[in-house]
Amino acid sequence: MIPKLKNTSAMNPTDIAAETLRIQRDAFAPAKKIDGGLTNDSWLVRADDTAIVVRLSNRDTQALQINRQSESVVLNAVARAGIGPPVLVCAPDRHLLITQHLSGATWTARDARVPENVVRIAALLRELHALKVPEGVQKIDLHAIVTGYWHTLMERGIAARAGSARTRTRALQMIERLQSDASMCLCHNDVHHLNVIDDGKLWLIDWEYSGCGDPYFDLASVCCYHTYSDVQRRQLLAEYLGHSKPAAVDRLQQMCWVFNYIRDLWFAVREMA
């Protein structure tokens, strides 16, 4: 039974870990800050053979369109499936997440481009996308995401960061076509190499943009984050689908364009969030 935590805003990561695991505070080594988080601060906290990750949100989740309640549901589902880390505490109202630490190595961008790893990440995404979508998981509407980021930038008086109206129109039209026949499933939506842990099998961490969405958006995140060539994109798609038909390749290429556009908007919003 996990104890009810006090106000975490007044606690440091070691205090939180000690209270959560019911271990004396002086048994812990100093908390180690984990680099790379853009919307959260995370620490690795160890005591003897116990290791956990304490994550505290540090950004405006509303402006960035992060749904912590939905994330909580997804985290438990992927932990049960052996795709995400075991969850100890998930308290969206306190912007707190505590998971067991995965002991494998974090991928590098180079790892993500190794041909055998392209095969492995395709298999992992196929496994994820085959899971039943739990109740309470948000639907990922790319049209609403683009419109929401656009309006946020306009309202904050930095319309120039939102790009041209022509580009926005192109993005919305492309999204409308793609979503009209999309097969929706449980998606991570941020498959960056820093979110991949490899201990002989692959795990995904950082599920804050997860939801029920278009699987091609997950595939596009892999391609765009790691600057896949057309050959690598076709390999990923062929491993994922079992084929690489022209229509599927074209769909992935379009989704890669959409992903890059949304990522640009996200970075603009993040700078002012």
Stockholm file with secondary structure:
# STOCKHOLM 1.0

chainA/1-273         MIPKLKNTSAMNPTDIAAETLRIQRDAFAPAKKIDGGLTNDSWLVRADDTAIVVRLSNRDTQALQINRQSESVVLNAVARAGIGPPVLVCAPDRHLLITQHLSGATWTARDARVPENVVRIAALLRELHALKVPEGVQKIDLHAIVTGYWHTLMERGIAARAGSARTRTRALQMIERLQSDASMCLCHNDVHHLNVIDDGKLWLIDWEYSGCGDPYFDLASVCCYHTYSDVQRRQLLAEYLGHSKPAAVDRLQQMCWVFNYIRDLWFAVREMA
#=GR chainA/1-273 SS CCCCCCCGGGCCHHHHHHHHHTCCGGGSCCCEEETTCSSEEEEEEEETTEEEEEEEECSCTTTTTCCHHHHHHHHHHHHHTTSSCCEEEEEGGGTEEEEECCCSEECCHHHHHSHHHHHHHHHHHHHHHTSCCCTTCCBCCHHHHHHHHHHHHHHTTCGGGGCCHHHHHHHHHHHHHHHHTCCCEEECSCCCGGGEEESSSEEECCCTTCEEECHHHHHHHHHHHTTCCHHHHHHHHHHHHSCCCHHHHHHHHHHHHHHHHHHHHHHHHHHHC
#=GC SS_cons         CCCCCCCGGGCCHHHHHHHHHTCCGGGSCCCEEETTCSSEEEEEEEETTEEEEEEEECSCTTTTTCCHHHHHHHHHHHHHTTSSCCEEEEEGGGTEEEEECCCSEECCHHHHHSHHHHHHHHHHHHHHHTSCCCTTCCBCCHHHHHHHHHHHHHHTTCGGGGCCHHHHHHHHHHHHHHHHTCCCEEECSCCCGGGEEESSSEEECCCTTCEEECHHHHHHHHHHHTTCCHHHHHHHHHHHHSCCCHHHHHHHHHHHHHHHHHHHHHHHHHHHC
//
